[in-house]
Amino acid sequence: MALTIGQVAAAAYVNIQTIRYYERRGLFAAPRRTPSGYRQYTEDAVSRLRFIKHAQELGFSLTEIQDLLGLRVRHAAACDAVERKTREKIALVQQKIADLRRMKRTLERLAVACAARRPTDDCPILEALEDHGDVRH
């Protein structure tokens, strides 16, 4: 059964422009077209879109997702390649968490330093932002 781009978008909870963008990026094969030029998608398109969106939610970039999609269709590809990419993503997420914790500690120190409610020309937060070297993580 052929689906329109609107039907695919609605089923996968994405915008029509998102589908067109994915087509331009090569994440999505160009669909068949009717004689009048309308795109016709298969049910597989919805699954592929959901795969892409879920991978994005887990932090994979579109380039990484394209690699994962390539591994997905190559049935002979070993799962260890997918596991390796996932472990690399885990390491990146762990680094981001550590960076966010450092940022939070710095912001908390700056907020405490500003508790005196001084005029903005004497605000420790604004001073620290002007002189990044002074901000300790």
Solvent accessible surface area in square Angstrom, and as a share of the most:
residue,aa,sasa,rsa
1,M,181,0.81
2,A,43,0.34
3,L,14,0.07
4,T,70,0.41
5,I,23,0.12
6,G,30,0.29
7,Q,91,0.41
8,V,0,0.00
9,A,5,0.04
10,A,70,0.55
11,A,37,0.28
12,A,6,0.05
13,Y,190,0.72
14,V,23,0.13
15,N,93,0.48
16,I,60,0.31
17,Q,103,0.46
18,T,32,0.19
19,I,0,0.00
20,R,75,0.27
21,Y,85,0.32
22,Y,5,0.02
23,E,30,0.13
24,R,172,0.63
25,R,86,0.32
26,G,43,0.42
27,L,0,0.00
28,F,9,0.04
29,A,85,0.66
30,A,90,0.70
31,P,23,0.14
32,R,159,0.58
33,R,127,0.46
34,T,32,0.18
35,P,149,0.94
36,S,86,0.56
37,G,32,0.31
38,Y,154,0.58
39,R,45,0.16
40,Q,50,0.22
41,Y,8,0.03
42,T,83,0.48
43,E,102,0.46
44,D,106,0.55
45,A,10,0.08
46,V,10,0.05
47,S,58,0.38
48,R,62,0.23
49,L,0,0.00
50,R,123,0.45
51,F,62,0.26
52,I,0,0.00
53,K,63,0.27
54,H,107,0.48
55,A,8,0.06
56,Q,60,0.27
57,E,135,0.60
58,L,106,0.52
59,G,40,0.39
60,F,21,0.09
61,S,55,0.36
62,L,24,0.12
63,T,82,0.48
64,E,59,0.26
65,I,0,0.00
66,Q,70,0.31
67,D,65,0.34
68,L,14,0.07
69,L,4,0.02
70,G,23,0.22
71,L,22,0.11
72,R,110,0.40
73,V,89,0.51
74,R,138,0.50
75,H,175,0.78
76,A,105,0.82
77,A,34,0.26
78,A,60,0.46
79,C,104,0.62
80,D,83,0.43
81,A,17,0.13
82,V,53,0.30
83,E,79,0.36
84,R,131,0.48
85,K,54,0.23
86,T,53,0.31
87,R,149,0.54
88,E,104,0.47
89,K,18,0.08
90,I,81,0.41
91,A,57,0.45
92,L,79,0.39
93,V,62,0.36
94,Q,113,0.50
95,Q,93,0.41
96,K,112,0.47
97,I,72,0.37
98,A,37,0.29
99,D,50,0.26
100,L,107,0.53
101,R,151,0.55
102,R,77,0.28
103,M,97,0.43
104,K,124,0.53
105,R,109,0.40
106,T,9,0.05
107,L,106,0.53
108,E,82,0.37
109,R,97,0.35
110,L,22,0.11
111,A,58,0.45
112,V,113,0.65
113,A,44,0.34
114,C,27,0.16
115,A,66,0.51
116,A,69,0.53
117,R,198,0.72
118,R,108,0.39
119,P,94,0.59
120,T,103,0.60
121,D,127,0.66
122,D,58,0.30
123,C,13,0.08
124,P,23,0.15
125,I,48,0.24
126,L,82,0.41
127,E,86,0.38
128,A,10,0.08
129,L,116,0.58
130,E,150,0.67
131,D,75,0.39
132,H,126,0.56
133,G,73,0.71
134,D,94,0.49
135,V,20,0.12
136,R,171,0.62
137,H,106,0.47
